[in-house]
């Protein structure tokens, strides 16, 4: 393929990424659906016959591209959340109850459900089964944007979705935090594949992978966010107060510093980035600079998502599903239609916490339970684990995860707009289609 044609393809794809959210807003389609379909069409073009996107051979590239995409999305999610998390306030912790329930109940149930289904009735080896459960359990911060909060709400804004929208808050906060619980189980799969039986490593895993790395990641993220926020908003030297000049690249610096420092310290970098973003967001909440930072992160996320989704679509028509069998299809369908919805609904049984005058009613719980979107994060976890240990079922894992992600993109993409619109209408709130 000529360089000119590549430029044309990339330019057209960027144009699609820019206009699709507005063009498709009133339709039961999502931008990820169209981008995946575009990638599939590109993969069918004769000019690409000689190009083979083998996930095993390209594992390192896939890992780093998806890693960066998730990191950018996590920064954006943290900057978008309006509800503060004050460490010393019991009420603040209670206001985050939907996130804690999704993390502490729904996610472990989802991991266990997928792993037990794969390992028991379907006969998948234990390491691969656990990896599949860990990779497919998290709600993706990249592709769940249609059911998440839209961005930071500043004082006096009237065209934003209310910060007390419990459904969007639950799914957004879950997507930001659930990597801290997914990664320990990714490591459990790695240890099963490389070290041996659970009795040989469970104590160290429990102390460090499940607890220690989470604590380190949160502490490093908060520390980096606090320092950078102090510099940006309150530095003694005016030349250092980036908020006064509106320089949004601080958001990228915060992302890289938080991730790098946490990884060097041995913590979970994904969790550190989200904690850093929350800390920066908590500083001067009504400053226009919050919007500027979120906007630059949002643009970068759009570009990276474009690359990943086009690549996913291309891979679908170039052998990604070659090793998919009925077991992989059953796991994907069961996860999206049964395991996640049931686990999500169970998580809210007995839920009584309220924010303002309203909590999650029955209909809202169903929406939160169902819209656990699978996406880029799942691809990253498989790439990361496959690079750290040997999984004989690696190609089957790629096919199964690819199928599940596409199923989620299509099903959740078709339903997200009409479901959220009806939910907003039922609550008497302005819908996205009626806002500026």
N, C-alpha and C positions, 0 to 999 in steps of 0.2 A: 504494500500500500504506500502511495506517495505521501511525502510530508504535507503537501497541499491538501490532500484529502483528510489527513489526520487533523489539521487545523480547522478544516470545515466541519468535521464531526464534533470536535471539542467546542467550537463556537456555537454550533446548533444546540449542543447539549447544555451549555451554559445559558443560552436563551431559554431553553425549556425550563431549566431550574429556576430562572427568574420569573417567568410568567405563569408557570403551572399553578402555584398556590392560589393565584387570583382567578385564573381561568376556571379552575376546577372547584372553586369554593362552594358553588351551589349544586354540585353534582356528587353522586355517590362514587367518586373516584378520588384517589390521593396521588400526590406527586410521586411518592415512591413506587406506586404501581406502574405509572407511566414510564418512569425511568428504567425500571426493571424490564418492562416490555420493549423499550427502545434498545436496551442492551442486547436483548434476545434477537431483535431484528438485525442489529449490527452483526451479531455472531453468525447470522445466516447468509450474510453477503458473501459472494464468491471471493472478494478481495481478501477476506479473512480466513480462507480455507487453510492456509499454512500456519495460522496462529493457534496454538493450543494452550489454554489456561489450566494447567494441572495444579490443583491446590497443594499436592504433596511437594512437587518441584518448586512451586512459588510460595511455599509456606512462610519463609522469612519476610518476604515482601508483604504478603497478606497480613501477617501479624503486626508489622509496624504501621501499615496504613490504617488498619482497623483500630489499632491502639490509639493513634493520634486522633482518629475520628471520635472515638468514645471519650477521650480526654477533653476535646473541645466541647462536645455535647454536655459533659458533666459540668464544665465551667459555665456554660450557658444556662443550664438548669439551676445551678446554685445562685447565679445572678438574677434569675427570673423570679425566684420565690420571694414573696412579700412577707410571709409569716415568719417572724423572728423566732429563733431558738435560743432562749436565754438560759444559760447553764444553771443559774441559781433560782430560777422561777419554776415552781411546781406547776402553775397554770400554763406556762409556756410549754413544758414537757407534755402536759395533758392535751394541749392543742395539736400536738403532733401525733396523737394517738393513732390516727389512720395509718401513718407511716410505720409506726412500731408494730402494729398488728400485721401489716402486710409483710414486714421483714421477719418478725419473730414467729409468725404462725403460717402465713400463706406460703412463703418462700421455702422453708424447710419441708412443708408438706408436698410442695411441687417437686423439689429435688428427690424426696423419698418416693413419690408416686412414679416419676419417670424412671428412676433407677431400679425400683422393684419390678416394674412392668417389663423393663428390658432384661433384667437379670433372671427373673423368675420364669414366667410363662414363655418368654421369647428366647431364652437361652443365651443372651449376650454375656460375654465375660465381665466379671465384676468391675475391673478398672474402667472399661469402656462404658459400662452402664452408669457408674458414678459420674464419669466425665460428662456423659450425655445429660444426666440430671442437673449437674452444676451449670453446664453451658446453656441449657434451655430454660432454666428457671427464672433468671432475672428479666424484669421488664426493661426494655431497651431505652436508654435516654436519647437515642438518635431518631428512631422511627416512630416514637410515640408522641410526636409533637402535636398531632391532631387532637389528642385528648389531654394535653398538658396546659399549664398556664402559658400565656403568650409572651410575657416579659415583665420587667419591673414596673409596678404601678407607682407613679409619683403623686405627690399631694396635689389635689385639684383636678386630676385626670378623671374624665367622665366616660371615656370611650374604651375603657379596659374591662376585661372580665374581672368580676369581683374577687378580691383576694380571699374571701371566705367561701369560695366555691370548693366544697369538700371533695368532690369527685376529681377535679383537676389537680387539686393540691395533693390528694392521696397518691395519684398515679405519678405526679411529678416528683414528689419527695421519695417515693419508692424507687423510681428510676435513678435518682441521684445516690441513694444509699445502698442499694442492694448488691452492688459489686463487692462491698465489704463482707458480705456473707457468701457470695458465690465463690470467691477466690479460695477460701479455706477448703471447699469441697473439690475444687479443681486440683488443689494440692493433694487432697486425699486420694484422688484418682491417680495422680502422678506417683504417689508413694505406693499404692497398690501395684502399679505397673513396674516400679523400679526397685522398691525396698522389699516388699513381701506382705505378709499377713498383717492385719490390723494390730495384733498384739505386739508387733515389733516397733511400731511408731506412734501409736495413738496418744501416748502421754505428751511427747514433744509436740505433736500436731495440735493437741488441745491447748497447751500452754502458749505456744508461739503463733502457729498459723491461725487458730481460731480466736485467740484473745490478744496476744502480744502485738501482732502486726496491725490489728484494728486500732488498738490504743495508740501505737506509734503514728499510724497514718493520720488519725484525727488530730493528735497533738501537733504534729508537724504542719498540717494544713492550717490549723487555727493560728499557729505562731507566724507562719509566712503571711497569711492574710492580715493579721493584726499589724505587723510591721509595715507592710505595703500600704495599708489603709492609713496608718498614721503619717506615713510619708506623703501620700497623695493628698490628704485633706488637711493635715495639721503640722506639716514640717515647718520648723522655725524659718528656714530659708524659702522665700517665695518661689525661687527657681525650681525647688523640688516639689512644690505643690501642683502635681500634674492635673488635679481636678480643676484648677482655676484656668488652665489653658485647654482643657478638654482632650488631652492626649489619651486615646482609648487603648493604646498598645500596652498599657499597664496590665490589662486583663490577660494578654498573652504571656507577659513576663511572669505574672502570678501563677498561671497554669504551669509553665515550665519549671519555675523555681519550686513550687509545691511538690510537683511530681518527682523532680530530680532529687530534692532533699529527702523526701520520704523513702524513695527507693534506696538511696545511699544509707539511710538509717535502718533499712530493713523493713519498713512498713508498707502498707498498701497504697500505692501512688494514686489509684483511682479515688479512693476515699479521701486522701489528702487534698486532691484538687477540688472535690465537692465541698469539703470543710473550709478550704481557703475561700472559695467563692461565697459561701454563706457568711463568712467573717467580713469579707470586703463589702458585701451587700448590707450587713448590719451597720456599717459606718456611714453616717450621713444618708439615711435611707431616702430622703426626698431630694437629693442632689441630682441635677441633670446628668452628671457624670456617670451615674449608674446606667442610665439608658445608653449613653455613648459606648460604654464598655460592652454592654450586652449586644448592641448592634454589630460591633466588629466581630465578636465571637459568633454571632448568628450568621454573618456572611461567610466566615471561614467554614463553619459547620455545613452550610449549604454546598460549598465547593467540594468538601471532602465526601459528603454524602453522595453527591453526584458521581464521584469517581467510584465509590464502593458499589453503588446500586447498578451503575452501568457495567462494572466488572462482574457483579453477580448475575445480571441478565445475560451477559456474554458467556459466562461459564455454564449457565443452564443449557445453552444450545451447543456447548462444546465439551460435553462429557461429565459435568459435575454430578449429574444424577445417574451415571452409568452403573453405580453400585447400589442404587436404591432398590430395596426389596419390600415385600409386604410388611415386614417387621418395622422397617423405618417409616413407612407410610402410616402404619397403625399408631406408632409412637407419636408422630407429628399430629395426627388428627385427634388422638386421645388427649394430648397435652392442651391443644388449643380449645377443644370443645368440652372436655370433661375435667381433666386434672386441675388446670389453673382455675377455671370458674368455680369448681367445688372448693378448692383450697382457699380461694379468695373470699368466698361467701362464708365459709367456716370461720375465717379470721375475724369476721365482724359479728359473730354470734355473741349476744350479751353486751354489745357496744353501747355505751351510755354517754360517752364524752361528747360535749356540745361546744361549739364555738359560736358566740353570739347567740342567736335565737334558733339555730338549726343545726342538726347533726345529719348523719347519713341515714336516710330512710330506706325502706325495702328496695325501691327501684334504683336508688343510687348505689346501694351495695351490689346489686346485680351488675350494674355498669362497671364499677371498679373491679369486680371479680372477673368479668369477661375480658376487659381490655388490657390484658397483660401482653403487650406487643413484643414479639421476638424479633431480633434483628442483628445489627452489626456486632454487638457485644458477644453474642453466641458464636459468631465466626471467629472472633478474636480468641476466645477461651480455647476453642479446639486447636487453633494454630499454636497458641502458647503451650498447651499441654503436649501436643504432638512434637514440639521442639525440645521438650524437657524429658520425655520418656518415650519408649517404644510401645505403640498400640497396634497390634496386628490388624485390628478392625479400622485403621485410620481412614481408608477410602470409604468404607461404609459410613463412618461417622460424618465425613464431609457431605456425603450424599443425603444422609438423614437430616443433618442440620440445615443444609441448603433447601431441602424440601420444606422443612418446618418454617423456616424464615419466609419463604415465598408464600406458603399457605397463610401465615400471619399477615404478611403485607397485603395480600388480596382480600382476605376475609375481614380483617380489622379496617383496612383501607376503605372497603365498600360500606361498612356499617358505621364508621366513626362519625362522619358528618351528619347523617340523618338521626342517629341516636343522640348525639350531643345536642343537636338542634331541638329535638323533641323534649329532651330533658330540661334544657334551658327554658323552653316555652312553658312547660308544666310548672316550673318554679317562678314564672313571671319575670324572667331575666331577659335582657337583650341578647339575642343570638349573634354569633359571629357574622352571619350573613346580613344583619341589620346594622352592624356597627361600621363606622367610617372606614 
